[in-house]
Amino acid sequence: MSDIILEMNHITKEFSGVKALDDVNLKVERGEIHALCGENGAGKSTLMNVLSGVYPYGTYSGDIKYNGTICKFHNIKNSEEKGIVIIHQELALSPYLSIAENMFLGNEQVSMKGVINWTETRKRAKEMLAKVGLEEEDVMAPVSSLGVGKQQLVEIAKALAKKVDLLILDEPTAALNDEESAQLLEIMLNLKKQGITCIIISHKLNEISYVSDSITVIRDGKTIETLTKGKDEFTEDRIIKGMVGRELTNRYPERKDCKIGEVILEVNDWNVYHPEDSSRQVLKNISIKVRAGEVVGLAGLMGAGRTEFAMSLFGRSYGQKISGEIKMHGKPVTIHSVKDAIDNKIAYTSEDRKTYGLVLMDDIKHNMTMAALRTYFSKNQVVNSNEEIVEAEKYKKLINIKANSINQAVGSLSGGNQQKVVLAKWMLTQPDVLILDEPTRGIDVGAKYEIYCAINDLAKAGKAVIVISSEMPEVIGTCDRAYILNEGSWPAS
């Protein structure tokens, strides 16, 4: 007989009259790794926020039964006291505090008199870090000195320090490279051996298939099915069918009738030095050409310099002592600022859409039009609001942004729809060159397909498109050719 650690029965959650969860049911067995799959906006994170007390009891209907007892969590502290710990997609670490301080923030190791015991804090921090393979790290070093992959492991160590029984990981590998992702998955398997139950939310279906014992698929706020390893088909295609409700035979749409024309962008002998260390050269003699109607990939390991190249090219947003030549349509251009880049018809979508791409508290309309406001939506410094509305509605429909209206706050959208807003924002500047940095990071297969279709449409319109991606199948599936970046230079193309 199976040992059920968690049951969520008939969970319904509404936001402004819209059902984000509609009679959702979930069962998780003790000691298993259970995956939640679904498209962006399907309700996965909302369900886990209900479980962890982010959305307190009384704001939803239905029951949560944990270890056989009905639970009514009013906040995160209530759920953590029961051994339920959630690690959100956005890391909850303070960059200016040490690793040890971050690990016990809100869970301080105090003496009888309520004073923090730093000796015990450092000792326990080392013990927890050893469990996630970071025993060599200095626990008193600032957490910002670690890469994203190690910061994710610090989050897990932080959870283990709270005596976790049920660990929830929301997109834990979204910002990690393949090596870091593999390390994190192995740690999850080790936690399973220790008797810790895990729930993982991820769009990387190959990882889900490898690590999970069961997969529950959610679509449009409803439970569709639960697949069990060894009993049901556990392939990526089968999971996708449950997620989108149909077979998705080709994940990369074919680009037809797209003529490749003359060279639009040419960069020669591009050199960039680190913004904080003028002696450290980050990019060395980079040269690249991109033609009209062509999609060119920039591949390489994380830290190889792909984003640094894109940002330094886009108005010198990164680096110092930048040298080299930029040509647009065969003519040399001078670009010293983001404004210069936009004026020369170059656009760049950052890999970090929430920090650099969007104003989360503002609405879809303003986010779409802000980059093009000066050039296309104003005259004599007076904004044409009617034209803003017309174009925002046009692009909302064009790239299928799922939202109630263009007046909806961008922060309330799913990751895939946020990415589409960023794409629309730069499409509205009518660029000749569009640089897309990790355009599908953290979004589902359905939204990815729509982004790929938008890339194809840009190429057919005669734009020069550069796609930076950590996923080699994506580079191969979407690009006409690719440059491979290794330690700041091009070894091959």
C-alpha positions in Angstrom: 0.0 0.0 0.0 1.4 3.4 -1.0 2.3 5.9 1.7 0.8 9.3 0.7 2.6 12.3 2.3 0.5 15.0 0.5 -3.0 15.2 -0.9 -4.5 18.4 -2.4 -8.2 17.9 -3.0 -10.5 20.1 -5.2 -8.3 23.2 -5.0 -9.9 26.2 -6.6 -8.2 29.6 -6.6 -9.5 32.8 -8.3 -7.9 36.1 -9.2 -10.3 38.9 -9.9 -13.0 36.4 -10.9 -10.7 34.4 -13.2 -10.0 30.8 -12.1 -6.3 30.2 -12.0 -7.0 26.7 -10.4 -10.2 24.9 -11.1 -10.8 21.8 -8.9 -7.2 20.6 -9.0 -6.3 17.3 -7.3 -2.7 16.1 -6.5 -1.3 13.1 -4.6 2.3 12.7 -3.8 3.9 9.6 -2.3 6.4 9.8 0.5 10.0 9.6 -0.7 9.3 10.2 -4.4 10.2 12.9 -6.9 6.9 14.2 -8.3 7.0 16.6 -11.3 4.4 19.2 -12.2 4.2 20.0 -15.9 2.1 22.4 -17.9 2.3 25.5 -20.1 3.1 28.9 -18.7 0.0 30.1 -16.9 -1.4 26.6 -16.4 -1.4 27.1 -12.6 1.6 25.1 -11.4 3.3 27.8 -9.3 -0.1 29.0 -8.0 -0.8 25.5 -6.7 2.5 25.3 -4.9 1.9 28.8 -3.5 -1.4 27.6 -2.1 0.4 24.6 -0.6 3.2 26.6 1.0 0.9 29.3 2.5 1.9 32.1 0.1 -1.8 32.2 -0.7 -3.2 31.6 2.9 -6.1 29.4 3.9 -9.3 31.2 3.2 -8.2 32.7 -0.2 -8.9 29.3 -1.9 -11.3 26.5 -1.7 -10.4 22.8 -1.2 -8.4 20.8 1.3 -4.7 20.2 1.9 -3.9 17.0 3.7 -0.3 16.6 4.9 0.8 13.4 6.7 -2.9 12.5 7.0 -3.9 15.7 8.7 -5.9 18.6 7.2 -3.7 21.7 7.2 -4.7 25.3 7.2 -1.5 27.3 6.4 -1.9 31.1 6.9 1.7 31.9 5.9 5.0 30.3 4.8 6.2 29.9 8.4 3.2 27.6 9.1 4.1 25.3 6.2 7.8 25.3 7.1 7.0 24.3 10.7 5.5 21.1 9.1 8.6 20.5 7.0 7.4 21.9 3.7 9.9 24.3 2.1 9.6 26.0 -1.3 12.4 27.3 -3.4 11.0 29.8 -5.9 12.2 30.4 -9.4 13.6 33.8 -8.4 16.4 33.2 -5.9 15.7 34.6 -2.5 19.2 35.5 -1.5 20.7 38.8 -0.4 23.8 39.4 -2.5 25.6 41.5 0.2 25.3 38.9 3.0 27.6 36.0 3.4 26.6 32.4 2.4 26.2 31.5 6.1 24.0 34.6 6.8 21.8 33.8 3.8 21.4 30.2 4.8 20.0 31.0 8.2 18.2 34.2 7.4 14.9 34.0 9.3 16.2 30.7 10.8 19.0 32.2 12.9 21.1 30.0 15.3 20.6 31.8 18.6 21.8 31.3 22.1 19.7 31.0 25.2 19.6 34.9 25.4 18.5 35.3 21.8 22.0 36.3 20.6 23.2 34.9 17.2 25.7 32.1 17.8 28.1 32.7 14.9 30.3 29.7 15.7 27.3 27.4 15.4 26.0 29.3 12.3 29.3 28.7 10.5 29.5 25.1 11.6 26.0 24.2 10.5 26.4 26.2 7.2 29.5 24.0 6.4 27.5 20.8 7.2 24.6 21.8 4.9 26.9 22.9 2.1 28.7 19.6 2.2 25.3 17.9 1.5 25.0 19.7 -1.8 28.6 19.4 -2.9 29.8 22.8 -1.9 32.1 21.8 1.0 35.0 23.7 -0.5 33.2 27.1 -0.4 34.0 29.8 2.2 30.8 30.2 4.2 31.7 33.8 5.1 32.2 34.8 1.4 29.4 37.0 0.0 26.8 34.9 -1.8 27.2 37.2 -4.9 30.7 35.8 -5.4 29.1 32.5 -6.5 27.7 31.7 -9.9 24.0 31.2 -10.4 24.3 27.4 -10.3 26.0 27.4 -6.9 23.5 30.0 -5.6 20.8 27.5 -6.5 22.6 24.9 -4.4 22.9 27.3 -1.5 19.1 27.7 -1.7 18.8 23.9 -1.3 21.2 23.8 1.6 19.2 26.6 3.2 16.1 24.4 2.8 17.9 21.4 4.3 18.8 23.5 7.3 15.1 23.9 8.1 14.7 20.1 8.5 12.7 19.7 5.3 10.5 16.7 4.6 8.8 18.0 1.4 11.0 20.2 -0.9 9.4 22.1 -3.7 11.6 23.4 -6.5 10.1 25.8 -9.0 12.2 25.9 -12.2 15.4 25.1 -10.4 17.5 24.6 -13.6 16.1 27.4 -15.7 19.2 29.6 -15.4 21.8 26.7 -15.2 24.0 25.2 -17.9 23.9 21.5 -18.6 26.7 20.6 -16.2 25.1 22.6 -13.3 21.7 21.1 -14.1 23.0 17.6 -14.1 24.7 18.2 -10.7 21.4 19.6 -9.2 19.4 16.6 -10.5 21.9 14.2 -8.9 21.5 16.0 -5.6 17.7 15.6 -5.9 18.2 11.9 -6.3 20.5 11.8 -3.3 17.8 13.7 -1.3 15.3 11.0 -2.3 17.7 8.3 -0.9 17.6 10.3 2.4 13.8 10.0 2.5 13.1 13.6 1.4 10.1 14.0 -0.9 10.5 16.5 -3.8 8.1 18.3 -6.1 9.7 19.8 -9.1 8.3 22.3 -11.6 10.2 22.4 -14.9 9.9 23.0 -18.6 13.0 20.9 -19.4 11.2 17.7 -20.2 14.3 15.6 -20.6 15.2 16.4 -17.0 11.7 15.6 -15.8 11.8 12.2 -17.6 15.1 11.4 -16.0 14.6 12.4 -12.4 10.8 12.0 -11.7 8.9 9.0 -10.4 5.5 10.6 -11.3 4.3 13.5 -13.4 1.1 15.4 -12.9 0.0 17.5 -15.9 -2.0 20.7 -15.4 -3.6 22.5 -18.3 -5.7 25.7 -18.0 -5.9 25.4 -14.3 -7.2 21.8 -14.3 -5.6 18.5 -13.5 -5.3 16.5 -16.7 -3.5 13.3 -15.7 -0.8 11.7 -13.6 1.8 9.5 -15.3 3.8 7.0 -13.3 7.3 5.7 -14.3 7.3 2.0 -15.1 3.5 2.0 -15.7 2.8 4.8 -18.2 4.6 6.1 -21.2 7.3 8.6 -19.9 8.5 10.2 -23.1 8.8 13.9 -23.9 6.3 13.6 -26.7 3.7 12.0 -24.3 4.2 14.7 -21.7 3.9 17.4 -24.4 0.6 15.9 -25.6 -0.8 16.2 -22.1 0.4 19.7 -21.7 -0.9 21.2 -25.0 -3.7 18.8 -25.6 -2.4 17.7 -29.0 0.5 16.1 -30.7 3.4 18.5 -31.3 5.2 16.7 -34.1 7.7 19.5 -35.0 9.0 21.6 -32.2 10.8 23.9 -34.6 8.6 25.4 -37.3 10.0 25.2 -40.8 11.0 28.6 -42.3 9.8 28.6 -45.9 10.2 31.2 -48.7 12.8 33.2 -46.8 15.4 34.8 -49.1 18.7 35.6 -47.6 19.9 39.0 -48.8 22.8 41.4 -48.3 24.8 41.8 -45.2 23.0 44.1 -42.7 25.3 43.9 -39.7 29.0 43.5 -39.8 31.3 43.6 -36.7 35.1 43.5 -37.1 37.8 43.0 -34.5 35.6 43.6 -31.5 37.5 43.8 -28.2 35.9 44.3 -24.7 37.5 44.4 -21.2 35.8 43.6 -18.0 33.9 46.6 -16.5 35.6 46.3 -13.1 39.0 45.0 -14.2 40.6 46.9 -17.0 43.4 44.3 -17.4 41.0 41.4 -18.0 40.0 41.0 -21.7 36.6 39.4 -22.0 36.2 39.4 -25.8 39.1 39.1 -28.2 38.9 40.2 -31.9 35.4 39.1 -32.5 34.1 39.4 -36.1 30.7 38.5 -37.3 28.3 39.1 -40.3 24.6 38.7 -40.4 22.5 39.0 -43.6 18.9 40.1 -44.2 16.5 37.2 -43.7 19.1 35.2 -41.8 19.0 33.7 -38.3 22.4 33.3 -36.8 23.1 31.5 -33.6 25.6 32.4 -30.9 26.4 29.2 -29.0 28.8 28.3 -26.2 29.0 27.5 -22.5 27.7 29.9 -19.9 30.3 32.5 -19.2 31.9 32.2 -22.7 31.0 35.8 -23.4 27.9 35.6 -25.5 25.8 38.0 -23.4 28.8 40.3 -23.0 29.2 40.5 -26.7 25.5 41.4 -27.2 25.4 44.0 -24.5 28.6 45.7 -25.5 27.3 45.9 -29.1 24.0 47.3 -27.9 25.1 50.7 -26.9 28.1 49.7 -24.8 25.9 48.4 -22.1 28.7 46.2 -20.8 32.5 46.5 -20.5 35.2 49.2 -21.0 38.0 49.9 -23.4 35.7 48.7 -26.2 37.3 48.8 -29.6 36.3 47.5 -33.1 34.2 48.4 -36.1 30.4 48.2 -36.5 28.9 48.4 -40.0 25.2 48.7 -40.8 24.3 48.1 -44.5 28.0 48.4 -45.4 28.5 51.8 -43.7 30.5 52.3 -40.5 28.4 53.6 -37.6 29.3 54.9 -34.2 27.4 53.6 -31.2 28.1 54.9 -27.7 24.7 54.5 -26.0 21.5 52.5 -26.1 19.9 55.4 -27.9 22.5 55.3 -30.6 21.9 51.5 -31.0 18.1 52.1 -31.3 18.6 54.9 -33.8 20.8 52.6 -35.9 18.0 50.0 -35.9 19.6 47.5 -33.5 17.5 45.9 -30.8 18.4 43.6 -27.9 16.2 41.4 -25.7 18.0 40.6 -22.4 18.2 37.1 -21.0 16.9 38.6 -17.7 13.5 39.9 -18.8 12.4 40.9 -15.3 15.4 43.1 -14.5 16.3 44.6 -17.9 13.3 44.0 -20.2 10.2 45.0 -18.3 8.6 47.3 -15.8 6.6 44.7 -14.0 4.2 47.1 -12.2 3.3 48.8 -15.5 0.8 47.6 -18.1 1.4 45.7 -21.3 0.7 48.7 -23.5 3.4 50.9 -21.9 5.9 48.1 -21.8 5.4 47.4 -25.5 5.7 51.0 -26.6 8.4 52.5 -24.3 11.4 51.8 -26.5 9.7 53.2 -29.6 7.9 56.1 -27.8 10.2 58.9 -28.8 10.4 57.8 -32.5 7.0 56.4 -33.4 4.4 57.4 -30.8 5.1 61.1 -30.1 5.2 64.4 -32.0 6.7 67.5 -30.5 7.1 65.6 -27.2 3.4 64.8 -27.0 2.5 61.1 -26.9 -0.2 59.8 -29.2 -2.1 57.5 -26.8 -4.5 56.3 -29.4 -1.7 55.1 -31.7 -0.2 53.4 -28.6 -3.4 51.5 -28.1 -3.8 50.5 -31.7 -0.3 49.1 -32.0 -0.3 47.4 -28.7 -3.6 45.6 -29.6 -2.1 44.7 -33.0 1.0 43.1 -31.5 -1.0 41.4 -28.6 -2.9 39.6 -31.3 0.0 39.1 -33.7 2.2 37.1 -31.3 -0.7 35.7 -29.2 -0.1 37.3 -25.8 -2.6 35.7 -23.4 -3.9 38.5 -21.2 -7.3 40.0 -20.3 -6.3 43.4 -21.9 -3.3 45.5 -22.8 -4.0 47.4 -19.6 -3.1 44.3 -17.5 0.1 44.6 -15.4 3.0 42.7 -17.0 4.0 41.3 -13.6 0.8 39.3 -13.5 1.6 37.5 -16.8 3.2 34.1 -17.1 6.8 33.9 -18.1 6.1 33.0 -21.7 3.7 35.9 -22.1 6.2 38.3 -20.5 8.8 37.1 -23.0 6.3 37.9 -25.8 5.8 41.4 -24.5 9.6 42.0 -24.5 9.7 40.7 -28.1 6.9 43.0 -29.1 8.6 46.0 -27.4 11.6 45.7 -29.7 9.7 44.7 -32.8 7.8 48.0 -32.4 11.2 49.9 -32.8 11.2 48.4 -36.3 14.8 47.2 -36.1 17.0 45.8 -38.9 19.0 43.7 -36.4 17.3 41.9 -33.5 19.5 40.2 -30.9 17.6 37.6 -28.8 19.4 36.5 -25.7 18.0 33.2 -24.4 14.6 34.0 -25.8 12.9 30.8 -24.5 14.5 30.5 -21.1 11.9 29.4 -18.5 9.0 29.0 -20.8 7.0 25.9 -22.0 7.1 24.1 -25.3 3.9 25.7 -26.6 5.2 29.3 -25.9 8.6 28.3 -27.3 6.9 27.3 -30.6 5.2 30.6 -30.8 8.5 32.5 -30.2 10.1 30.4 -32.9 7.3 31.3 -35.3 7.9 35.0 -34.4 11.6 34.6 -35.2 10.7 33.1 -38.6 8.3 36.0 -39.3 11.1 38.5 -38.5 13.5 36.7 -40.9 10.8 36.6 -43.7 10.4 40.4 -43.2 14.1 40.8 -44.1 15.4 41.3 -40.6 18.8 40.1 -39.4 18.3 37.9 -36.3 20.9 36.8 -33.8 19.8 34.0 -31.3 21.9 33.4 -28.2 21.0 30.1 -26.6 22.4 27.5 -24.1 20.3 24.8 -25.8 22.1 23.3 -28.8 18.9 21.7 -30.2 17.4 25.2 -30.2 20.3 26.6 -32.1 20.3 23.8 -34.6 16.5 23.9 -35.0 16.1 27.7 -35.4 19.3 29.0 -37.0 20.7 29.0 -40.5 24.3 28.9 -39.1 26.0 29.5 -35.8 29.2 31.0 -34.3 30.6 29.0 -31.4 32.1 31.2 -28.6 34.8 29.8 -26.4 36.5 32.0 -23.7 35.8 35.2 -25.5 36.7 34.3 -29.1 35.4 32.4 -32.1 37.2 29.1 -32.6 34.8 27.9 -35.3 31.7 29.0 -37.2 
